[in-house]
Amino acid sequence: MTTPDAKAAEERAKKLEERRVNTERFGEEIAALEKTPIPDAWGFPEISAEHTRLRTKIMEMQQLVIRGRFDIPKSQEYERRLVARIHQLEERARSMQTGRHVPKPGE
């Protein structure tokens, strides 16, 4: 029969392991994203689908943080990196709509 302290320690260890696994999984996915440029052949529908997929990834990560299954500082770092990629996609979509000219602020 396990004591309540032993059971609590086991649950904490399990939660820490789950956090580590989730952090590694997201880290690998984001690193792979950063290595690959946005394909030039992508049209607006593909860019829109990728944008949605990345926003969903952010929401999934936030849900894991809320449940205590993801490291908060790492989640903030990964979210910044995902948002940077989303901005790249938005710039590409805007440039497609404007004929490749994206006006700078103040133009």
Secondary structure, DSSP 8 states (H G I E B T S, - for coil): ---HHHHHHHHHHHHHHHHHHHHHHHHHHHHHHHHS---TT--HHHHHHHHHHHHHHHHHHHHHHHTT-S-HHHHHHHHHHHHHHHHHHHHHHHHHHTTT----TT-
